[in-house]
Amino acid sequence: MSDRIDTKVIQVTNVAPHASRDQMKTLFGFVGRVRDIKLYPPESSEVEVSARVCYIEFDDNTAVGIALHLSNVVFIDRAIIVVPVMDGKIPDENTALQLTPQAVAGMLPGAPTWPSNVVSRKVGQGAKQMINTYDPRLVALGLPQYPPLPASVDPSKIQEIRRTVYVGNLETAVLPEQLLSFFSQVGEVKYIRMAGGEHALVRYAYVEFSDQRAVATALTYNGVMFQGRPIQVSHSIAAIVKPQSKSAKDSQREVEEAMKKVKEAHSLIAAAAD
């Protein structure tokens, strides 16, 4: 059925901020010949973003059906979302941002949401000085307050840390996509970082939300069964180390991982045609 889609254009949202136009072209170039590609906001933009949106036009509309199977593939720490653009046109930047309010929420300046009644301040003196963050919602729900942070923490990282939760006791086979899907019911997930070796008995992860208010909800999931284990959800005391510009080798490795999904899509479509 996918090969009946009557458009040659796709929209890709939740694109990692460090993803480049060339990386996106390389990834989707394996799906079909790319005629045109636009990445918004463009790499030349000075606006700090937490996500981008990409539009890709193929030479053949059959490539669109295959490209849709790349939805939820993790590319540079993000599960991309691929949908067809039924009018077959790539919009300009302003129109694109208006058409994707769910993506725009993570792309405009100041997008991470921080309630005015959640306050961080330094307490104590000298070597004992710490940063305390008070959230009245945590008190109202009977949840643990934020743990103190060292006064030496970079001020620009405090809100990132406070929007992040630690998730422990994960089954070793849990995938980032599964964790993303699970915590997306709590709130918009900005970043996920898996940790713990593949051969360890358990793994853990860090989940950063766009909205600080999602943290309280996430904490109520402590002890909830996920993939056969009761997970541990608590406040993080560190920010997720964000991905920097990838080396050519790293980028190629991620493209190859994504291409496994493309090959599966080719097989499914070929089987359906038979």
N, C-alpha and C positions, 0 to 999 in steps of 0.2 A: 504493500500500500504506500510506502514511503516514496517510491519512485513516481507516484502520480502527483506529487506536489507541484503546482504550477507557478513556481517562482525560482529565481536563481540567487536570491539574496537571503542571508541569515543574519540574525542579531545574536551576539555573544555577550552576555552580561556576567558580572562578578569576576571580571578579568583582573588579575593581580596588578597593583600599581606599578610594579617593576617590569611587567611584561612589555616587550617592545613590539612594534609593528612587524618587524622581520620575524620575530619568534612566532607570532600569530600566523603570519603568512606561511612559514615553514610547516607549522602544525597542520593547518587546513589545506596546504598544498598537497599533502598526502591523500586527501579526500578527493580532490579534483583540481582542475586547472583554475587558478584564481585570476579573475579579470580585474577586480578592484578591491581595495581594502582601506577602511578608515578606522582609526583608533581615536576615541574621544575620552577625556581631553587628550590632545596629541602629546607626544613625548616632549615637544618643545615648550609646552605650557609650564608656567611657573607656579601654577596652583597646586598646592599639596593635596593629593587625593588618596583615598583608601581603596578605590576600585575604579576600573575603567569599563567602557562599553565599546565593542568592536562590531563593525558591519563588514560583511564579506560577500562579494558577488562572484559567482562561479560562471564558467563558460556554459555549463550544462546543468539543468535543474535536477538531474538524477543525483548529483553530488550533495544536494541539500538533504535528501533523504538519508544519506549515509552520515552527513555531518550531525544530524540530530542525535545520533547514537553517542556522540561525544558529551552530551549533557551529563553532568555530575562527575566527569573525569577531573581529577585533581591536577591542575597545571600551575606550577609555582605556588604551592600551598593554598590554592583556591579551587573549589569545585565549580567549573564554568557551567553556564546555563545557555543552551543553544535553542533558538526558536526560529521558524521561518518568517520572513517579512513578506506578507502576501501581496503587497502592491508592487513588489519587485524593484523598489527604489531605495538607494542609500540616502538617508536624510543628512542635512547639514548638522553641524554640532549643536546649535541651539535647539533645533527641532528634535534631535536625538535625545537630548537631556530631558525635554518635555515629555517625550514618549515613554521614558523609562523612569518614572518616579521612584520605583522600588530600587533602582540602581543609583539614581541621583542622590538618594538619601546617604549613600556612602561615598559620594564623589565631591560634594560641595564643601567649601571651607567650613570648619566647625561642625561637620556632620556628626561626630561622636556626641551622643546626648549625655549631658551632665546636669541633673536637677540642681536648682539654686539652693535647696535646703540640705544638700550633702556638702559638708565643709571639711576641708583638711587644714590643719594648723600644727605648728611646731610647739612642743611642750618640753619642759625640762631645760637644763643648762649643761653646757660643756659636753663632755663625752657621753653623758646620759640623755642628751637631747634626742627626741624622737618625733616622728610625724604621725599624728593621729587623725583618722578620718571618721567622722560621725555621720551615720545614716539613720534617720528616724524610722525609715521603713523597716530596717532590720530589727529595730527595737519592737516595733508594732507586731511583727510576725514572730517574735521570740527567736530570732536567728542570731548567730554569732556576729559580733561587731568585727570590723576590719582589724587585723593585727597591726601593731605599730611598725613603722618603717624607719630605718636609720635616717637621721637628719641629712646624711650625705647623699641621699638618693637624688638623682637629677630631677628637678622640678617638672620638667617637660614629660617625665615618665610616670609621675604619680597617678594621673588619671588613667593611663594605660594599665597600670598594675591593678588599680581598683576596679577596672572593667573586666578583669581576667579571673577565671576560676581554675583551680587545680582539680583534675579528674583522675582518681587513682583506682587501682584494682581492676584494670581493664583486661579483658581476655586478650591473649597475645596475637590472635588473628584479626582483631578489630581494625577496620580500615578507616582512614580519615573521612571518607564519604559517609560511612555509617554514623560516625560521631557527629558530623555536620548535620545530617538529617535528624538525628535525635535531638540535638540542642537547638536546632532551628525552630522547634516548637516552643522554645523558651523566649527567643528573640533573635534579631539579626546577628549572625556570627560574622565577625570581622576577620579573625584569624584562628587557625587551629595549628598547634604544634605537637606532633606525636613524640614521645620520648620512651626510653627503655629499649634495651636490645631485643631483637627478634627471638633470641633463644632464652630470654628471661621468663620466669614463671608468670609474671604479670607485667603489664605495661601501664604507662600513665600518659597524660596529655595536659596541655594548657589550652583553654578556650577563651578568646577575647571577644566580648560583645561590643556592638556599636553603642548600645544604650546601657548606661550604668544600672538602670532599674531592672534589667534582666538578671543581674547578679543575684538579687534576693530570690527570684523565682528559681534560678539554677540551684541555689543552696537547698531548696526544698526537695531536690532530686537525690540528695544524699541517702544512700541505702537502697535506691530503686534498682531493680534488676535490669541489666542491660547485657545482652548477648550471654546470658547464663550466669552473670555474676552481679552481686550488689556493689554498685560503684560508690566511690567516695568522692564527694564534691565539697570543696572548701575554698576559702579565699586564697588567692595566689599572693606570694610575697615578691614576685619578680614579673617584669614585663616579658612578653614573647620577643625573642630576638628576631627582628624582621629580616626577610630575605634581601640581600643586596643584589646588585647586578650580577647575573649569572655568567660564569665562564662559558665558552663555546662548548666545552665538554659536558658541563652540567646541563646546559640547555638541550643539548642533543640527547642526553639520557632521559630527560623529562619528555621530550618529543617521542622517543622510542616507547616509553611506557604508555603514553596516550595512544600511540599507534596500535598497540595491542587491541584496544577497544575498537579502533577503526577496522582492523582485520576481522573482528567478530561481526561487525556491522555488515561488511562485504559478504561474509558467509551467510548471514541471516537473509540478506536481500537476494542472494543467488539461490538459496534454498526455496524462498518464497516464489521466485520466478519459475523454478522448475515445477 
